[in-house]
Amino acid sequence: MRYSKAFSLFLLSTFAFTEVGAAEFDISVRRHEALTKPNDSEVKKILEISNAIVAESTSVDDIACQVVFALDGSVGTFEEDEIPYHIDSKAAFNKVKRAPGTVKIVGDISWCGRLGTNIAGCASTPGTGLVVRFGPNRKINALIFTHEFAHTTGSRHREKELAVMRSVVNKSNEAFNNKECVRLASGPNAALFGDPLAANTGTSPAHSETLDDRPESVLDFVSNQYAHGVPFGTASSYTDEDVQELVQALKSEPDAFVADNIVSTLGAIGSDTARDALIAFLIEDNSLELSGEELVTRASVLSSLGWLVNRSGDITALQLLLNASNADWWAEEVDIDWDNPVYKDQEALISYLVSKAIVGLTLSGSAEARARLEQMQASVDPGLPQPIIAENEALAFTSKFGDTSLISNVSPGTLMAVTSAGGSEFVEQYLREMTAIQSNGLVGYYD
């Protein structure tokens, strides 16, 4: 017998207890229109692996959960206006929660409770919002789905070896404890929040800094998948001696998640050598034909440079980020022409790159970045008081950059990019994130 939670218009999964006591969940899946996969067949295989992970007991600490997932109908799609390809804010995540479907698949996630890099999934904890990025490895995709679905039932991270709820996702992480199993069988609790459109800050936070088992090899580190983003504390423990090995690995064209991890780790290392490698990778060629995954890897340089500036105060990297937050710089100086399946005209591509530069500026925690965001906010919302650059600040900016135009110039193209990202509300959120970073440092921000 199947019981449908029909009392909630927005409940996205139904379950029932069968004769053998299993809870069955019908999982509806939708992907961004720019993504061509996964298709029905692939999702069914992913869910089959998830069923095996949940049902099997592989150790004394692993409870066999009586839960079964099945694809509900066919994989659907959504347009950019409904859910953006890039989840970069609470507002974007709220679109995930409002939209029909159990699982939404996008191409890039920069925010999950906090800003991060190379986030694989984000979910209400508990609730019904669940968004993921899928890569080429079917088993890892199944683990990411299972991990995020467990978040929607209220389970949080548990940093124990082999645990599904560990923030590191690898193929051996298959264990659920008894409490997690009970929550899993109960399913996402839409009733806990009433209308899923209501405000919900319960997203599982990006980055866990509780990992003690730092891989000795940097290549082993970047080969892992991190459910809620590359852990900054661990990545920053590698040094300039590791840069060349990472650069060579990036040139070998690894899969998208590994490439993104490499870019993030170079930023966390924070050296001049890492900076030069990142900048060269970003703008060495303004005319490329990129897949959606390759586009995200290139653009992730901008957020990684934010980590680098935060660690080292590097002026060259900061200047690039300030330039990259100006749409005119991309259009006129770089003359960016990356052919890709996501942003099919230059204006849309530049808006995406400006939004990634804003992520980087925020992660940098620098005074110049704050001044830049304040100028953007005032430009997009004329009702706000215009920020005044104090004389001593103007002198400092001029000594670094020649004048204050990198801070104060918000061109019409830039204004359009910021507006499309969410306008004043979007910038206000990033100013709050920056305050937390400036107050606590990056390690404290991710703690």
Secondary structure, DSSP 8 states (H G I E B T S, - for coil): --B--TT-TT----B-B-TTS-EEEEE-EEEETT-----HHHHHHHHHHHHHHHH---STT-----EEEEE-S--EEE-TTTS-SEE-SHHHHHHHHHSSSSEEE-SEE-BSSSB-SS--EEEBSSSS-EEE---S-HHHHHHHHHHHHHHHTT------TTBTTSSEE-TT--B--HHHHHHHHH---GGGGSSTTS----B--S---------SSHHHHHHSEETT---HHHHTTS-GGGHHHHHHHHHT---HHHHHHHHHHHHHH--HHHHHHHHHHHHS-SEEE--HHHHHHHHHHHHHHHHHHHHH--HHHHHHHHHHT-HHIIIIII--EEE-SS--SHHHHHHHHHHHHHHHHHHHT-HHHHHHHHHHHHHH-TTS------HHHHHHHHHHHSSSHHHH---HHHHHHHHHHTHHHHHHHHHHHHHHHHHHHHHHHT-
